[in-house]
């Protein structure tokens, strides 16, 4: 109980400005006590206003009160000093270079615990107390300590800026809204903050979705590493069994194969892990971005929020979610097959067959396909000029515009005989073969349908029925643009969305992806084929079979005049 009394006396005889024991204590008319020097310095700063107030209760005095030393309180302070008790705060309570200092403290200032957007001042815990005790001050807006309070003052009108001009995208004061920004679209800073807050939440949602997508990709890559290692180990075990049958002559070759497989295994695992690390770094960056967005979302000062929002909320074009295509576990099976063949033929052709082993090992390649473009501008980077091969065109198809356009005619054209010509189907192949990454667009006109296809060069040209038609065999993939369907090996797959007069085709030959798009700035995906291409591809255009109706006076073909053309993209 005695200790509690000493503590009470210590607080009573401390100055709330310097937070130390009172020096030459004086008592104001409101009853609050201060060091004489502290209150003088405080009031000297108010000389221009003619009104002097108590730092604690904010009571105003006119004129400036005469200050007399409180001798009784001074004696009490001196008595307390003799006990060795002090009221000085701990060092960690004082403001450092990076801290927001209390605006009321004199001498060595304490850390501010809150800033007032109304007073435009920051307060330590003791000087903040009136904002909790005095009724008018309770209405003030308190926020976390901020060094940027003066940025809330309009440089033109010296008023607090509480408005936002959407026309000029800047924070303004009320006088600005009726003068410099008259007739502009202005709202309160709070209203603008609310709208931007909604956008921020949407941005956070996008970031979090990207994090989830990247985490899924990382899991796929982790599985890919395991699959490569398992396949490599299985291959090596099988090879060991085969090589033990080849006596001493095969021991050297066994070591060579092991070395190449290990080397290729390390190379492929390294590629996967490199992409994995890249994705993990992107996840870390996205999480950091999410943390910044979350911190900004909790900013209580509307103006500070709006100052920082444009730079924090901006997201780089990313990188959209990657598509990791995993091949079946066949990475090194060709090696085993080659070794088995060498075992049987080694006595006669060892030197020749050894080359097959080395080639098979190095053909192992993990298909780490990067995500394809999302906008038309992105696709155009891979555009390739396509021309049609007259030697493949059906005789009722006319090529024009530099062999980029094909039209159905009602009479045969004067083409020479050629083994590559389609004799039954109204089809034509491109002169160019496609490998790697490439993109092209086809524009269609007329009442009949058009097939946009890719095919191997050895597709049947003269077969009866549908044997040579695009999509009705295992050598071609065809988009039926009139019936919205994808055909392969005589199997029909429906395609979503309405028909389109212009179709874009994107090929990633090594990844085995063939994508058909409805052409626009955003590019709507119609269908994507995922397979393994074993040969270079040629573009094919098929103009669907028209109905021929006899009327006694001749034959009418409803497909005559139909055309398809490769668009100029460069």
C-alpha positions as CSV (number, residue, x, y, z in Angstrom):
1,X,0.0,0.0,0.0
2,X,2.9,2.3,0.9
3,X,4.6,1.7,-2.5
4,X,1.3,2.5,-4.3
5,X,1.1,5.8,-2.5
6,X,4.6,6.8,-3.6
7,X,3.8,5.9,-7.2
8,X,0.7,8.1,-7.1
9,X,2.7,11.0,-5.8
10,X,5.3,10.5,-8.5
11,X,2.7,10.8,-11.2
12,X,1.1,13.8,-9.6
13,X,4.3,15.9,-9.5
14,X,5.4,15.1,-13.0
15,X,5.2,17.6,-15.9
16,X,3.0,16.2,-18.7
17,X,5.1,18.1,-21.3
18,X,8.6,16.9,-20.4
19,X,7.4,13.9,-18.4
20,X,10.0,14.5,-15.8
21,X,9.7,15.7,-12.2
22,X,8.4,19.3,-12.0
23,X,11.1,22.0,-12.1
24,X,9.9,25.3,-10.6
25,X,6.3,24.0,-10.7
26,X,3.4,26.4,-11.6
27,X,-0.3,25.8,-11.4
28,X,-2.7,27.0,-14.1
29,X,-6.1,28.4,-13.4
30,X,-7.6,25.0,-14.5
31,X,-5.5,23.2,-11.8
32,X,-3.0,21.4,-13.9
33,X,0.7,21.7,-13.0
34,X,3.7,22.2,-15.3
35,X,7.4,23.1,-15.2
36,X,7.5,26.9,-15.5
37,X,9.9,26.7,-18.5
38,X,7.9,24.0,-20.2
39,X,4.6,25.9,-20.2
40,X,6.3,29.2,-21.1
41,X,7.8,27.5,-24.2
42,X,4.4,26.0,-25.0
43,X,2.6,29.3,-24.8
44,X,5.4,31.2,-26.7
45,X,4.3,29.1,-29.6
46,X,0.7,30.4,-29.3
47,X,1.6,34.1,-29.0
48,X,0.4,34.8,-32.6
49,X,-3.1,33.6,-31.8
50,X,-3.8,35.6,-28.6
51,X,-5.4,32.5,-27.1
52,X,-3.4,30.3,-24.6
53,X,-4.6,26.8,-23.7
54,X,-3.8,24.0,-21.2
55,X,-2.0,21.1,-23.0
56,X,-4.0,18.6,-21.0
57,X,-7.6,19.8,-20.8
58,X,-7.3,22.4,-23.7
59,X,-9.0,25.0,-21.6
60,X,-8.4,28.5,-23.1
61,X,-7.1,31.6,-21.2
62,X,-7.4,35.2,-22.4
63,X,-5.1,37.0,-21.7
64,X,-2.0,34.9,-21.0
65,X,-2.1,34.0,-17.3
66,X,0.7,35.2,-14.9
67,X,2.7,32.3,-13.7
68,X,3.7,32.0,-10.0
69,X,5.8,29.3,-8.5
70,X,3.8,26.8,-6.5
71,X,6.0,26.7,-3.4
72,X,4.2,23.8,-1.7
73,X,4.5,21.6,-4.8
74,X,8.1,22.6,-5.2
75,X,8.9,21.5,-1.6
76,X,7.1,18.2,-2.3
77,X,9.2,17.6,-5.4
78,X,12.4,18.3,-3.5
79,X,11.4,15.9,-0.8
80,X,10.8,13.2,-3.4
81,X,14.1,13.8,-5.1
82,X,15.8,13.0,-1.8
83,X,14.3,9.5,-1.9
84,X,16.1,8.9,-5.2
85,X,12.8,8.2,-7.1
86,X,12.6,9.6,-10.6
87,X,9.8,9.7,-13.1
88,X,11.9,9.7,-16.2
89,X,10.8,7.3,-18.9
90,X,12.9,4.4,-20.1
91,X,15.2,5.1,-23.1
92,X,13.2,3.0,-25.4
93,X,10.2,5.4,-25.0
94,X,12.1,8.3,-26.6
95,X,11.8,8.9,-30.3
96,X,14.6,7.9,-32.5
97,X,15.5,9.0,-36.1
98,X,13.0,6.6,-37.6
99,X,10.2,7.2,-35.1
100,X,7.4,9.8,-35.1
101,X,8.0,12.1,-32.2
102,X,5.4,13.7,-30.0
103,X,4.7,17.3,-31.1
104,X,3.9,18.5,-27.6
105,X,7.0,17.2,-25.7
106,X,9.8,19.7,-25.2
107,X,13.5,18.7,-24.9
108,X,14.0,15.1,-25.6
109,X,10.8,14.0,-27.3
110,X,8.9,10.7,-26.6
111,X,7.6,8.4,-29.3
112,X,4.1,9.3,-30.6
113,X,1.5,6.6,-30.2
114,X,-1.2,8.3,-32.3
115,X,-1.5,11.1,-34.9
116,X,-4.6,13.3,-35.1
117,X,-5.9,14.1,-38.6
118,X,-7.9,17.0,-37.1
119,X,-5.1,18.6,-35.1
120,X,-2.5,17.6,-37.6
121,X,-0.2,16.7,-34.7
122,X,1.2,13.5,-33.2
123,X,1.1,12.7,-29.4
124,X,2.8,10.4,-27.0
125,X,0.7,8.4,-24.6
126,X,0.5,11.1,-21.9
127,X,-0.2,14.0,-24.3
128,X,-2.8,11.9,-26.1
129,X,-4.9,11.5,-23.0
130,X,-7.0,14.6,-23.5
131,X,-8.3,13.1,-26.8
132,X,-9.8,10.4,-24.7
133,X,-11.0,12.6,-21.8
134,X,-12.2,15.9,-23.4
135,X,-15.5,15.6,-25.2
136,X,-14.7,17.9,-28.3
137,X,-11.4,16.1,-28.7
138,X,-13.0,12.7,-28.7
139,X,-14.5,13.4,-32.2
140,X,-11.1,13.8,-33.7
141,X,-9.8,11.1,-36.1
142,X,-6.8,9.3,-34.6
143,X,-4.5,7.1,-36.7
144,X,-1.2,5.3,-36.3
145,X,1.7,7.7,-36.0
146,X,2.5,9.4,-39.3
147,X,5.3,11.7,-40.5
148,X,3.2,12.8,-43.4
149,X,0.6,14.8,-41.7
150,X,1.6,18.1,-43.4
151,X,1.0,16.5,-46.8
152,X,-2.7,16.6,-45.8
153,X,-2.6,20.5,-46.0
154,X,-3.5,22.2,-49.2
155,X,-0.6,24.4,-50.3
156,X,-3.0,26.9,-51.9
157,X,-5.6,27.4,-49.2
158,X,-3.9,26.0,-46.1
159,X,-6.9,23.8,-45.5
160,X,-7.1,20.1,-44.7
161,X,-7.5,18.1,-47.9
162,X,-10.6,15.9,-47.5
163,X,-11.8,15.8,-51.1
164,X,-10.7,13.8,-54.2
165,X,-10.9,15.1,-57.8
166,X,-11.5,12.1,-60.1
167,X,-11.0,14.3,-63.1
168,X,-7.4,15.2,-62.2
169,X,-6.8,12.2,-60.0
170,X,-5.6,14.2,-57.0
171,X,-6.5,15.0,-53.4
172,X,-7.8,18.5,-52.8
173,X,-9.4,20.6,-50.1
174,X,-13.0,21.9,-50.1
175,X,-12.0,25.3,-51.4
176,X,-10.2,23.7,-54.3
177,X,-13.4,21.8,-55.2
178,X,-15.3,25.1,-55.6
179,X,-12.5,27.0,-57.3
180,X,-9.7,25.4,-59.2
181,X,-11.6,22.1,-59.6
182,X,-15.0,23.6,-60.2
183,X,-17.3,21.4,-62.4
184,X,-14.9,18.5,-61.9
185,X,-16.0,15.1,-60.7
186,X,-15.2,15.4,-57.0
187,X,-16.0,13.1,-54.1
188,X,-14.9,12.9,-50.5
189,X,-11.6,11.2,-49.8
190,X,-13.4,8.6,-47.8
191,X,-15.8,7.7,-50.7
192,X,-12.8,7.4,-53.1
193,X,-11.0,5.3,-50.6
194,X,-14.0,2.9,-50.3
195,X,-14.0,2.4,-54.1
196,X,-10.3,1.9,-54.4
197,X,-10.5,-0.5,-51.4
198,X,-12.8,-2.7,-53.4
199,X,-10.3,-2.6,-56.3
200,X,-7.5,-3.5,-53.9
201,X,-9.4,-6.5,-52.6
202,X,-9.9,-7.6,-56.2
203,X,-6.1,-7.2,-56.8
204,X,-5.4,-9.3,-53.7
205,X,-7.8,-12.0,-55.0
206,X,-5.8,-12.1,-58.3
207,X,-2.5,-12.3,-56.4
208,X,-3.8,-15.1,-54.2
209,X,-5.1,-17.0,-57.2
210,X,-1.7,-16.7,-58.9
211,X,-0.1,-18.0,-55.8
212,X,-2.3,-21.0,-55.8
213,X,-1.7,-21.6,-59.5
214,X,2.1,-21.4,-59.1
215,X,1.9,-23.7,-56.1
216,X,0.1,-26.3,-58.2
217,X,2.7,-25.9,-60.9
218,X,5.5,-26.5,-58.3
219,X,3.8,-29.7,-57.2
220,X,3.6,-30.9,-60.8
221,X,7.3,-30.1,-61.2
222,X,8.1,-32.0,-58.0
223,X,6.3,-35.0,-59.4
224,X,8.1,-34.6,-62.7
225,X,11.5,-34.8,-60.9
226,X,10.4,-38.0,-59.1
227,X,9.1,-39.5,-62.4
228,X,12.4,-38.7,-64.2
229,X,14.4,-40.2,-61.4
230,X,12.2,-43.3,-61.2
231,X,12.3,-43.8,-65.0
232,X,16.1,-43.3,-65.1
233,X,16.6,-45.7,-62.2
234,X,14.4,-48.3,-63.8
235,X,16.2,-48.0,-67.1
236,X,19.6,-48.4,-65.5
237,X,18.5,-51.5,-63.6
238,X,17.2,-53.1,-66.8
239,X,20.4,-52.2,-68.7
240,X,22.5,-53.7,-66.0
241,X,20.8,-57.1,-66.5
242,X,21.3,-56.9,-70.2
243,X,24.9,-55.9,-70.0
244,X,25.8,-58.7,-67.7
245,X,25.0,-61.1,-70.6
246,X,27.4,-59.4,-72.9
247,X,30.6,-60.7,-71.2
248,X,33.7,-58.5,-70.9
249,X,33.2,-56.9,-74.3
250,X,30.1,-55.0,-73.1
251,X,31.5,-53.7,-69.8
252,X,33.0,-50.6,-71.4
253,X,29.8,-49.8,-73.3
254,X,27.8,-50.3,-70.1
255,X,29.8,-47.7,-68.3
256,X,29.4,-45.3,-71.3
257,X,25.6,-45.7,-71.3
258,X,25.4,-45.2,-67.6
259,X,27.4,-42.0,-67.9
260,X,25.2,-40.6,-70.6
261,X,21.9,-41.5,-68.9
262,X,23.2,-40.0,-65.6
263,X,24.3,-36.9,-67.5
264,X,20.9,-36.5,-69.3
265,X,19.1,-37.3,-66.0
266,X,21.0,-34.5,-64.3
267,X,20.4,-32.1,-67.2
268,X,16.7,-32.7,-67.3
269,X,16.3,-32.6,-63.5
270,X,18.3,-29.4,-63.5
271,X,15.9,-27.9,-66.0
272,X,12.9,-28.8,-64.0
273,X,14.4,-27.6,-60.7
274,X,15.4,-24.3,-62.4
275,X,11.8,-23.7,-63.4
276,X,10.6,-24.8,-60.0
277,X,12.9,-22.3,-58.3
278,X,11.7,-19.6,-60.7
279,X,8.1,-20.3,-59.8
280,X,8.9,-20.4,-56.0
281,X,10.6,-17.0,-56.4
282,X,7.5,-15.7,-58.1
283,X,5.3,-17.1,-55.3
284,X,7.5,-15.3,-52.8
285,X,7.2,-12.1,-54.8
286,X,3.5,-12.5,-55.0
287,X,3.3,-13.1,-51.3
288,X,5.3,-10.0,-50.7
289,X,3.0,-8.1,-53.0
290,X,0.0,-9.5,-51.1
291,X,1.6,-8.3,-47.8
292,X,2.0,-4.8,-49.2
293,X,-1.6,-4.8,-50.4
294,X,-2.8,-6.0,-47.1
295,X,-0.8,-3.4,-45.2
296,X,-2.2,-0.7,-47.5
297,X,-5.7,-2.0,-47.0
298,X,-5.4,-1.4,-43.3
299,X,-4.1,2.2,-43.7
300,X,-6.5,4.4,-41.7
301,X,-5.4,7.7,-43.3
302,X,-7.4,8.0,-46.5
303,X,-5.0,10.5,-48.0
304,X,-2.0,8.3,-47.3
305,X,-3.8,5.4,-48.8
306,X,-4.6,7.3,-52.0
307,X,-1.0,8.6,-52.2
308,X,0.4,5.1,-52.0
309,X,-2.3,3.1,-53.9
310,X,-1.2,3.7,-57.5
311,X,2.3,2.5,-56.9
312,X,1.4,-0.5,-54.6
313,X,-1.6,-1.8,-56.5
314,X,0.0,-1.9,-59.9
315,X,0.6,-5.5,-61.0
316,X,3.1,-6.4,-63.7
317,X,1.7,-8.2,-66.6
318,X,2.5,-11.4,-65.6
319,X,2.8,-13.8,-66.1
320,X,-0.3,-15.8,-66.5
321,X,-0.7,-19.4,-65.0
322,X,1.8,-21.8,-66.7
323,X,0.6,-25.0,-68.2
324,X,3.0,-27.9,-67.4
325,X,2.4,-30.9,-69.7
326,X,3.8,-34.1,-68.3
327,X,4.7,-36.8,-70.7
328,X,4.1,-40.5,-69.9
329,X,6.9,-42.3,-68.1
330,X,8.8,-43.2,-71.3
331,X,11.9,-41.0,-70.8
332,X,14.5,-43.7,-71.1
333,X,12.6,-46.8,-72.5
334,X,14.1,-46.2,-75.9
335,X,17.5,-46.7,-74.4
336,X,16.5,-50.1,-73.1
337,X,15.2,-51.1,-76.5
338,X,18.4,-50.0,-78.1
339,X,20.5,-51.9,-75.7
340,X,18.5,-55.1,-76.2
341,X,19.0,-54.7,-80.0
342,X,22.7,-54.3,-79.5
343,X,22.9,-57.4,-77.3
344,X,21.4,-59.5,-80.2
345,X,23.5,-58.0,-83.0
346,X,26.7,-57.1,-81.1
347,X,28.9,-59.8,-82.7
348,X,28.4,-58.3,-86.2
349,X,27.4,-54.6,-85.9
350,X,28.6,-53.4,-82.5
351,X,30.1,-50.2,-83.7
352,X,27.1,-49.2,-85.8
353,X,24.4,-50.0,-83.2
354,X,26.2,-48.2,-80.5
355,X,25.2,-44.9,-82.1
356,X,21.5,-45.7,-81.6
357,X,22.1,-46.0,-77.8
358,X,23.7,-42.6,-77.6
359,X,21.0,-41.0,-79.7
360,X,18.2,-42.5,-77.7
361,X,19.6,-41.2,-74.4
362,X,19.9,-37.7,-75.7
363,X,16.4,-37.7,-77.1
364,X,15.0,-37.7,-73.6
365,X,13.5,-34.2,-73.1
366,X,11.1,-33.0,-70.4
367,X,8.4,-30.9,-72.1
368,X,8.4,-27.8,-69.9
369,X,6.1,-25.8,-72.1
370,X,5.7,-22.1,-71.3
371,X,2.2,-20.6,-71.3
372,X,1.0,-19.5,-74.7
373,X,0.2,-15.9,-75.5
374,X,-3.1,-14.4,-74.3
375,X,-3.6,-11.4,-76.6
376,X,-3.5,-11.2,-80.3
377,X,-0.4,-9.0,-80.2
378,X,1.3,-11.8,-78.3
379,X,0.3,-14.4,-80.9
380,X,1.5,-12.2,-83.8
381,X,5.0,-12.5,-82.5
382,X,4.9,-16.1,-83.8
383,X,3.1,-15.4,-87.1
384,X,4.2,-17.3,-90.1
385,X,3.4,-16.6,-93.7
386,X,1.6,-19.6,-95.3
387,X,1.1,-20.3,-99.0
388,X,-0.8,-23.1,-100.6
389,X,0.9,-25.8,-102.8
390,X,-0.8,-25.9,-106.3
391,X,0.4,-29.5,-106.7
392,X,-1.9,-30.6,-103.8
393,X,-5.1,-28.6,-104.7
394,X,-8.2,-30.5,-105.9
395,X,-9.0,-29.6,-109.5
396,X,-12.1,-27.7,-108.6
397,X,-10.2,-25.3,-106.3
398,X,-8.7,-22.1,-107.7
399,X,-5.7,-20.6,-106.0
400,X,-5.1,-16.8,-106.1
401,X,-3.6,-13.8,-104.3
402,X,-0.1,-15.4,-104.4
403,X,-1.5,-18.8,-103.5
404,X,-2.8,-17.5,-100.2
405,X,-6.5,-17.8,-101.2
406,X,-8.5,-20.8,-102.4
407,X,-12.0,-20.7,-103.9
408,X,-14.4,-23.5,-105.0
409,X,-15.1,-23.3,-108.8
410,X,-17.9,-25.1,-110.8
411,X,-15.4,-26.3,-113.4
412,X,-12.1,-28.2,-113.1
413,X,-8.9,-26.1,-113.3
414,X,-6.1,-26.9,-115.7
415,X,-3.8,-28.4,-113.2
416,X,-1.2,-31.0,-114.4
417,X,-1.2,-34.5,-113.0
418,X,0.6,-34.9,-109.7
419,X,0.8,-37.7,-107.2
420,X,0.3,-35.2,-104.3
421,X,-3.0,-33.8,-105.6
422,X,-6.3,-34.5,-103.6
423,X,-8.4,-36.3,-106.2
424,X,-11.7,-36.8,-104.2
425,X,-11.8,-34.2,-101.4
426,X,-11.9,-30.4,-102.0
427,X,-8.7,-29.9,-100.1
428,X,-5.2,-28.3,-100.4
429,X,-2.0,-28.4,-98.3
430,X,0.5,-25.6,-97.6
431,X,3.8,-25.5,-99.2
432,X,5.5,-24.8,-95.9
433,X,6.0,-27.3,-93.1
434,X,5.5,-26.2,-89.5
435,X,7.7,-27.0,-86.5
436,X,8.4,-25.1,-83.3
437,X,6.1,-22.2,-82.4
438,X,4.0,-20.7,-85.1
439,X,0.7,-18.8,-85.6
440,X,-1.5,-18.1,-88.6
441,X,-5.1,-16.9,-89.3
442,X,-7.7,-18.0,-91.8
443,X,-10.5,-15.8,-93.1
444,X,-13.6,-17.6,-94.5
445,X,-16.3,-16.3,-96.9
446,X,-19.4,-17.9,-98.5
447,X,-22.3,-20.1,-97.5
448,X,-20.5,-23.4,-97.3
449,X,-18.3,-24.7,-94.5
450,X,-14.5,-24.6,-94.2
451,X,-12.2,-27.0,-92.5
452,X,-9.0,-25.6,-91.0
453,X,-6.5,-28.4,-90.5
454,X,-3.0,-29.5,-89.9
455,X,-1.7,-32.8,-91.4
456,X,1.3,-34.9,-92.0
457,X,2.7,-34.8,-95.5
458,X,2.0,-38.5,-96.0
459,X,-1.8,-38.2,-95.6
460,X,-3.7,-40.2,-98.2
461,X,-4.5,-38.2,-101.4
462,X,-6.6,-40.5,-103.5
463,X,-8.4,-42.8,-101.0
464,X,-12.1,-43.6,-101.5
465,X,-14.8,-42.3,-99.2
466,X,-13.4,-40.3,-96.3
467,X,-10.0,-41.9,-96.1
468,X,-8.2,-38.7,-97.3
469,X,-10.5,-36.1,-95.7
470,X,-8.9,-34.0,-93.0
471,X,-9.8,-35.2,-89.5
472,X,-11.0,-38.7,-90.6
473,X,-7.7,-40.4,-90.2
474,X,-4.8,-40.5,-87.7
475,X,-2.6,-38.2,-89.8
476,X,-4.6,-34.9,-89.5
477,X,-6.5,-32.7,-87.1
478,X,-9.3,-30.6,-88.5
479,X,-11.6,-27.8,-87.1
480,X,-15.0,-27.9,-88.8
481,X,-15.8,-24.1,-88.7
482,X,-19.4,-24.5,-89.8
483,X,-20.4,-27.2,-87.3
484,X,-18.1,-26.2,-84.5
485,X,-16.4,-29.5,-84.0
486,X,-12.9,-30.9,-84.0
487,X,-12.2,-34.1,-85.9
488,X,-9.3,-36.5,-85.5
489,X,-9.2,-40.2,-86.6
490,X,-12.9,-40.0,-87.5
491,X,-13.8,-39.0,-83.9
492,X,-15.8,-35.8,-83.4
493,X,-15.3,-33.5,-80.4
494,X,-17.8,-30.6,-80.0
495,X,-16.3,-27.1,-79.8
496,X,-17.9,-24.4,-77.6
497,X,-19.0,-21.0,-78.8
498,X,-20.6,-19.7,-82.0
499,X,-19.0,-20.1,-85.4
500,X,-16.4,-17.6,-86.4
501,X,-15.5,-16.2,-89.8
502,X,-11.8,-15.8,-88.8
503,X,-9.9,-18.5,-87.0
504,X,-6.4,-18.2,-85.4
505,X,-4.3,-21.4,-85.1
506,X,-1.3,-21.6,-82.6
507,X,1.1,-24.5,-82.8
508,X,3.7,-25.6,-80.2
509,X,5.1,-28.6,-82.1
510,X,7.6,-29.7,-79.5
511,X,5.0,-29.5,-76.7
512,X,2.4,-31.3,-78.8
513,X,-0.3,-28.5,-78.5
514,X,-2.5,-27.3,-81.3
515,X,-4.9,-24.5,-80.3
516,X,-7.8,-22.9,-82.3
517,X,-9.0,-19.4,-81.4
518,X,-11.8,-17.1,-82.4
519,X,-9.8,-14.0,-83.3
520,X,-10.2,-10.8,-81.3
521,X,-8.0,-8.7,-79.1
522,X,-8.5,-11.1,-76.2
523,X,-8.5,-14.3,-78.4
524,X,-11.2,-16.8,-77.3
525,X,-10.0,-20.4,-77.2
526,X,-12.2,-22.7,-79.2
527,X,-10.3,-26.0,-78.7
528,X,-6.9,-27.2,-77.7
529,X,-5.4,-30.5,-78.9
530,X,-2.7,-32.2,-76.6
531,X,-0.8,-34.9,-78.3
532,X,2.7,-35.9,-79.6
533,X,3.6,-34.8,-83.1
534,X,5.9,-37.3,-84.8
535,X,6.5,-35.4,-88.0
536,X,6.5,-31.8,-89.3
537,X,3.0,-30.5,-90.1
538,X,1.4,-28.8,-93.1
539,X,-1.6,-26.5,-92.9
540,X,-4.6,-27.8,-94.7
541,X,-7.8,-26.0,-96.0
542,X,-10.9,-28.0,-96.9
543,X,-14.0,-26.5,-98.5
544,X,-16.8,-28.8,-97.6
545,X,-18.6,-30.9,-100.2
546,X,-21.5,-28.9,-101.7
547,X,-24.9,-30.4,-102.6
548,X,-25.3,-30.9,-106.4
549,X,-28.9,-30.7,-107.5
550,X,-30.0,-31.6,-111.0
551,X,-32.7,-29.4,-112.6
552,X,-32.7,-30.7,-116.1
553,X,-30.9,-27.6,-117.3
554,X,-27.6,-28.3,-115.5
555,X,-26.0,-29.0,-112.1
556,X,-26.1,-26.4,-109.3
557,X,-23.4,-26.5,-106.6
558,X,-24.3,-24.7,-103.4
559,X,-20.6,-24.5,-102.4
560,X,-19.4,-22.7,-105.6
561,X,-17.8,-19.4,-104.6
562,X,-16.8,-20.5,-101.1
563,X,-13.3,-19.3,-100.2
564,X,-10.7,-19.3,-97.5
565,X,-7.7,-17.1,-97.3
566,X,-4.5,-16.9,-95.1
567,X,-4.5,-13.4,-93.6
568,X,-1.5,-11.1,-93.9
569,X,-0.2,-10.6,-90.4
570,X,3.1,-8.8,-90.8
